[in-house]
Amino acid sequence: MANATYNIQQAATLVGVDRGTVRDWVNSGQLPATRDGREWRIPMPFVFYIAAVLKFERSAEPRYVLDDDTSSYGDGWGRPYEDQYDME
């Protein structure tokens, strides 16, 4: 298990992104990988690290809710969830 690796498709599925995105990360050097014949192999710890970082970043994005009274914003998109409800 210490030497577990994933190919690009497996890593993309685990992380929740398109395999082209993982391939771009590998080609740019942002995600370490080794070549095994025609296939890239990505070490398990790096896949889990990327998954955790993306999960954190996605949870930090503001969520918008449908707002019946758009007069304060005037754009019809509503306002951030945090503005509507006390988030503390």
C-alpha positions in Angstrom: 0.0 0.0 0.0 2.9 2.4 0.6 3.7 2.3 -3.2 0.1 2.7 -4.3 -0.3 4.9 -7.4 -3.2 5.9 -9.6 -3.4 6.5 -13.3 -4.8 9.8 -14.6 -8.4 8.5 -15.0 -8.4 7.1 -11.5 -6.9 10.3 -10.0 -9.5 12.4 -11.8 -12.4 10.3 -10.5 -11.1 10.5 -6.9 -10.5 14.2 -7.1 -13.7 15.0 -8.9 -12.2 16.8 -11.9 -11.8 16.0 -15.6 -8.9 13.8 -16.6 -7.7 16.6 -18.9 -7.3 18.8 -15.8 -5.2 16.1 -14.1 -3.1 15.6 -17.3 -2.5 19.4 -17.4 -1.4 19.4 -13.7 1.0 16.5 -14.5 2.4 18.1 -17.7 3.0 21.4 -15.9 4.7 19.8 -12.9 2.1 20.9 -10.4 1.3 17.2 -9.7 4.2 14.8 -9.4 3.9 11.7 -11.5 6.1 9.0 -13.1 5.8 7.4 -16.5 5.1 3.7 -16.6 5.2 2.8 -20.2 2.5 4.8 -21.9 0.7 5.6 -18.6 1.3 8.3 -16.0 1.3 7.0 -12.4 0.5 9.4 -9.6 1.4 8.5 -6.0 -1.5 8.1 -3.6 -0.5 10.8 -1.1 -0.5 13.5 -3.8 -3.9 12.4 -5.1 -5.4 12.6 -1.6 -3.7 16.0 -1.0 -5.1 17.5 -4.1 -8.6 16.1 -3.3 -8.4 17.7 0.2 -7.3 21.0 -1.1 -10.0 21.1 -3.7 -12.6 20.1 -1.2 -11.5 23.0 1.1 -11.5 25.5 -1.8 -14.9 24.4 -3.0 -16.4 24.8 0.5 -15.0 28.3 0.8 -16.8 29.5 -2.3 -19.8 31.7 -1.6 -23.1 30.1 -2.2 -26.0 32.1 -3.7 -29.6 31.6 -2.9 -32.7 32.7 -4.7 -33.9 36.0 -3.4 -37.4 37.2 -3.9 -36.5 40.8 -3.0 -33.7 41.8 -5.4 -34.2 45.5 -4.9 -31.2 45.7 -2.7 -28.9 44.1 -5.3 -30.9 44.8 -8.4 -29.3 41.9 -10.4 -31.9 39.2 -9.8 -29.2 36.8 -8.6 -29.9 37.1 -4.9 -27.3 37.5 -2.3 -24.7 35.3 -0.7 -26.0 32.7 1.7 -23.9 34.1 4.5 -25.6 37.5 4.1 -29.0 36.0 4.4 -28.5 33.9 7.5 -26.3 34.3 10.6 -23.4 32.1 9.9 -21.8 32.2 13.4 
